[in-house]
Amino acid sequence: MVTAIVFVKADVARIHEVAEAIAALEGISEVYSTTGPYDLIAMVRVRRHDELNDVIPGRLNKVPGIVDTETHIAFRTYSQHDLEAAFALGLPGAD
C-alpha cells in the first residue's frame, strides 16, 4: 500500500464543497479540515506507486475550488490503526 498526504488550500467559500468532492474520489481514504496554512488534508491510499498519478494530478488537483496543493509520500507506517486495517483486508467480519 502506498500512502500520500496531500495538503490542500481551497477557495474559502468552497471548503466544504471541495472536501466532499475530494472525499468522493477513488483512492482517497480520508479528508480532514485543518487549521494552519492549509484548509484540508487528504489521505491517498493506493496499491501501486504509479496509481498516485491517476489520483493526485489526474483527479484531485482538478477539483474546482482548489487553489494549491502540496503532496508528501509516506515511506513507512507506524500507526497501529493502519497496520490492523492492512492485515484485516479481505477477512470476513473485518471493518
RODO-2510 file (C-alpha; in nm, 4 decimals, decimal comma):
residues 95
     n   res          X          Y          Z
     1     m     0,0000     0,0000     0,0000
     2     v     0,1312     0,3440    -0,0941
     3     t     0,0193     0,6426     0,1116
     4     a     0,0403     1,0084     0,0159
     5     i    -0,0636     1,3046     0,2260
     6     v    -0,1953     1,5971     0,0227
     7     f    -0,2232     1,9404     0,1847
     8     v    -0,4928     2,1448     0,0108
     9     k    -0,5598     2,5180     0,0009
    10     a    -0,9147     2,5850    -0,1144
    11     d    -1,1279     2,8843    -0,2010
    12     v    -1,2581     2,9829     0,1445
    13     a    -1,6181     2,9960     0,0246
    14     r    -1,5936     2,6403    -0,1124
    15     i    -1,4015     2,4444     0,1534
    16     h    -1,6932     2,2150     0,2425
    17     e    -1,7747     2,1502    -0,1243
    18     v    -1,4082     2,0845    -0,2096
    19     a    -1,3689     1,8460     0,0864
    20     e    -1,6735     1,6433    -0,0165
    21     a    -1,5594     1,6282    -0,3797
    22     i    -1,2134     1,5070    -0,2778
    23     a    -1,3573     1,2505    -0,0339
    24     a    -1,5687     1,1033    -0,3150
    25     l    -1,2638     1,0287    -0,5319
    26     e    -1,1399     0,6733    -0,5674
    27     g    -0,8111     0,6345    -0,3811
    28     i    -0,8943     0,8921    -0,1130
    29     s    -0,9390     0,7316     0,2293
    30     e    -0,9958     1,0417     0,4451
    31     v    -1,0190     1,4184     0,4179
    32     y    -0,9627     1,6359     0,7233
    33     s    -1,0406     2,0052     0,7662
    34     t    -0,7496     2,1673     0,9480
    35     t    -0,6135     2,4846     1,0970
    36     g    -0,2951     2,6462     0,9726
    37     p    -0,1817     2,7389     0,6239
    38     y    -0,3808     2,4577     0,4576
    39     d    -0,7565     2,4109     0,4699
    40     l    -0,7724     2,0358     0,4104
    41     i    -0,5536     1,7278     0,4330
    42     a    -0,6369     1,4346     0,2068
    43     m    -0,5040     1,0859     0,2682
    44     v    -0,4401     0,8977    -0,0554
    45     r    -0,4018     0,5206    -0,0343
    46     v    -0,3345     0,3160    -0,3456
    47     r    -0,1858    -0,0250    -0,4155
    48     r     0,0904     0,0868    -0,6537
    49     h     0,3072     0,3971    -0,6718
    50     d     0,2070     0,4719    -1,0322
    51     e    -0,1595     0,4993    -0,9261
    52     l    -0,0730     0,8210    -0,7412
    53     n    -0,0529     0,9927    -1,0800
    54     d    -0,4134     0,8958    -1,1562
    55     v    -0,5417     1,0142    -0,8192
    56     i    -0,3474     1,3317    -0,7416
    57     p    -0,2782     1,5220    -1,0656
    58     g    -0,5347     1,3175    -1,2552
    59     r    -0,8376     1,3813    -1,0323
    60     l    -0,7712     1,5565    -0,7013
    61     n    -0,5906     1,8608    -0,8441
    62     k    -0,8753     1,9094    -1,0921
    63     v    -1,1436     1,9562    -0,8252
    64     p    -1,2954     2,3041    -0,8721
    65     g    -1,2150     2,5366    -0,5831
    66     i    -0,8641     2,4054    -0,5132
    67     v    -0,6135     2,6898    -0,5048
    68     d    -0,2921     2,4983    -0,4243
    69     t    -0,1692     2,1568    -0,3097
    70     e     0,1436     2,0115    -0,1538
    71     t     0,1995     1,6358    -0,1662
    72     h     0,4097     1,4183     0,0650
    73     i     0,4749     1,0472     0,0067
    74     a     0,4899     0,8264     0,3177
    75     f     0,7797     0,5813     0,3401
    76     r     0,6615     0,3722     0,6344
    77     t     0,3524     0,3373     0,8531
    78     y     0,3907     0,3421     1,2297
    79     s     0,0217     0,3683     1,3190
    80     q    -0,1289     0,0591     1,4804
    81     h    -0,4632     0,1551     1,3215
    82     d    -0,3159     0,1385     0,9705
    83     l    -0,1343    -0,1876     1,0394
    84     e    -0,4504    -0,3539     1,1741
    85     a    -0,6505    -0,2328     0,8736
    86     a    -0,3917    -0,3690     0,6304
    87     f    -0,3953    -0,7152     0,7890
    88     a    -0,7780    -0,7186     0,8039
    89     l    -0,8243    -0,6683     0,4273
    90     g    -1,0498    -0,9310     0,2821
    91     l    -1,1240    -1,1117     0,6064
    92     p    -1,4864    -1,1935     0,6910
    93     g    -1,6205    -0,9602     0,9566
    94     a    -1,3403    -0,7066     0,9083
    95     d    -1,4472    -0,3421     0,9130
***
